[in-house]
Amino acid sequence: MIKFRTMVALDARGGRASDAERLTSLGRFLRATSLDELPTLYNVARGDMSIVGPRPLLMEYLPLYTPEQARRHEVRPGITGLAQISGRNALTWPERLALDVDYVRRRSFRLDLIILLKTFGQVLRFNQVSAPGEATMRPFTMDFQP
């Protein structure tokens, strides 16, 4: 997935800096305005992604999904989705993944249209860009499993 770099690389000495420490000032602006998503349109044009669908997540999360949560991979990943219009990064991981699976179950042209319209509203309000107390979203770990 092609994206703008909004964070500096991890500490070369192996230290673990938080996302808040790694986020650049330009990156903070790009994320707040959702302009960091513009390059992903290239992935849509190539056919690797859809405009609407579950957001692609890190490959390191694959072994952490329950079989039900893994259903999110039954459709092409998208730039925006049901989770993004329902709380974006303010959602917990179980809530976010449940919404992704709900999208897979109910997907339709009508639902995609609703998601697109609501996405524009979210972006224009700069709403729920980061999780409470976080610069972005907390990492997905086994702690989030039901």
Residue pairs with C-beta under 8 A, 6 or more apart in sequence:
1 40
1 43
1 48
1 49
1 56
1 77
2 39
2 40
2 42
2 43
3 36
3 37
3 39
3 40
4 27
4 30
4 35
4 36
4 38
4 39
5 27
6 23
6 24
6 26
6 27
6 28
6 30
6 31
6 36
7 19
7 22
7 23
7 24
7 27
8 22
8 24
9 22
10 16
10 17
10 22
11 17
18 135
19 134
19 135
19 136
20 134
20 135
23 31
23 135
23 136
27 36
28 135
29 35
30 36
31 129
31 130
31 136
32 126
32 129
33 123
33 126
34 123
34 129
37 79
40 49
40 79
41 79
43 49
44 50
44 51
44 79
48 76
49 56
49 76
49 77
49 78
49 79
50 75
50 76
50 77
50 78
50 79
51 78
51 79
51 80
51 112
51 116
52 78
52 79
52 80
52 81
52 111
52 112
52 115
52 116
53 75
53 76
53 77
53 78
53 81
53 103
54 72
54 73
54 75
54 77
54 78
54 81
54 83
54 100
54 103
54 104
55 77
55 78
55 79
55 80
55 81
55 83
55 84
55 100
56 77
57 140
58 140
61 140
64 140
64 141
64 142
64 144
64 145
65 72
65 97
66 145
66 146
68 101
69 97
69 98
69 100
69 101
71 100
71 101
71 104
72 97
72 100
72 101
72 103
72 104
74 104
75 103
75 104
75 107
80 115
80 116
80 119
81 99
81 100
81 103
81 115
82 99
82 100
82 102
82 103
82 111
82 115
83 91
83 95
83 96
83 97
83 99
83 100
83 103
84 115
84 119
84 122
85 115
85 118
85 119
85 122
86 95
86 99
87 95
87 96
87 128
88 122
88 127
88 128
88 129
89 128
89 129
89 130
89 131
89 134
89 136
89 137
90 128
90 130
90 131
90 132
91 99
92 144
93 138
93 140
93 144
94 144
94 145
94 146
103 111
103 115
121 127
122 128
130 136
130 137
131 137
131 138
